[in-house]
Amino acid sequence: MQLKLDFKDYSPTLLGEIEKFATSLSLDDHITSVVSEILQDIKNNGDQALLEKTLLYDKAKLNTSDLRVSIDEINEAHSSLPESQKTAIEEAVANVTLFHEQNLPKNWESTNSHGALIGENYYPIHRVGLYIPGGNVPLVSTVIMTATLAKVAGVNEIAVTTPPNADGKIARELLAALGILGIGEVYKIGGAQAVAALGFGTATINPVDKIFGPGNAFVNEAKRQVFGVAGIDLLPGPSEVMVIADESADPAFIAAALIAQAEHGSGKEKIYLVFTDSSQFEIINSEISMQIQDLSHRDLILEIFQKGFLATHVRNLEEAVSVANFVAPEHLELQVKDENISFLQNNINTAGALLLGHYSATALGDFIAGPSHVLPTGRSSRFSSGLRIEDFFRRTSIIRYDKESLQKASQSALLFSEMEKLDGHGNSISIRLK
């Protein structure tokens, strides 16, 4: 454990310590510089630069013809996947579809005080790029949590990039999920170079209108730098979880929740425990030590608990609310008595996702519950939200005046023209009233 704080010492100093911890391992100048060079190289040299970066960073030697995954590869992956895994993917797709269909934006019209028509029209973005982390941990669930939304929104063109392994292959499970969703434009590229290719385009890859999906610090910085050439969804970084636990919480459940988010593998995950019962802390530590023994990512998990674990003892749930709202965690598990859930749910207003009660494991949200697991991190939940269906649309506002409604609006509009010293604006109105 890196740090343990006691909320009875609540002060600006304590909040400063929490903020320092929450924003540690943030973007540095080295990452900014490296990404800038990668983007410029892809912009100038296209496919050739892609091949060089793929060899350098992913150890995969590809030819230009290898960059795009063939339909045969996708079909083979789908046909060879065990039926049980296909069923699990289909179940997740169904739940994600159901959830996001509830939020499909609708065109609307009304009239304003002048009697003029006003409204909004929504249009699916024409072409989007989805970045899917791969490598040692191919995130099949991220395919579902991004591509399903694009399909439900009615996006015409969906291009997917994901890093290959050293053999130049993409995980079978990941390709199968794309096949189930009917997506056939998939490229074997990862990292900042993939974002650059999606943003600027190459001879092989057509540029997209907006880029979606989580990634490491280099991917996020690439999205930040390419913004303006293409849109981006948000900048989701390494995974975070906070568990708020009262005396009713099971130490084994708490330990399992913390471990689950620690194993994502970037080495920069953040794990928070906010607890009211001080007697539980050592028991939780023992549970962590015991549960990680046989896990495949044990060493990575240990690393996170050594440098990325913050435990805060609070005297009551009111103090827990203060900590949670300050940190604004990506995932927040409320492992508390049922009668305490409403209080916390009603007063915590910065979490990316709330998981209510002892049995709502964050992993359910990661995999299969319905809401997208692409969520804000690094305290950005204070001002942004997780991926939603609306993010795959653009909106156009509608205004229609006739002569009668223009007449009603003209006096105030001409006064604005006068106040802002924009004579041409005023003339564009008065000329229509002659």
Buried (B, 14 or more C-beta within 10 A) or exposed (E): BBBEBEBEEBEEEBBEBBEEBBEEBEBEEEBBEBBBEBBBBBBEBBBBBBBBBBBEBBEBEBEBEBBBBEEEBBBBBBEEBEEEBBEBBBEBBEBBBEBBEEEEBEEEEEEEEBBBBBBBBBEBBEBBBBBBBBBEBBBBBBBBBBBBBBBBBEBEBBBBBBBBBEEBBBBBBBBBBBBBBEBBBBBBBBBBBBBBBBBBBBEBBBBBBBBBBBBBBBBBBBBBBBBEBBBBBBBBBBBBBBBBBBEBBBBBBBBBBBBBBBBBBBEBBBBBBBBBBEEBBEBBBEBBEEBBEEBEBBEBBBBBBEBBBBBBBBEEBEBBBBBBBBBBBBBBBBBBBEEBBEBBBEBBEBBBBBBBEBEBBBBEBBBBBBBBBBBBBBBBBEEBBBBBBBBBBBEEEEEEBEEEBBBBBBEEBBEEBEEEEEEEBBEEBEEEEE
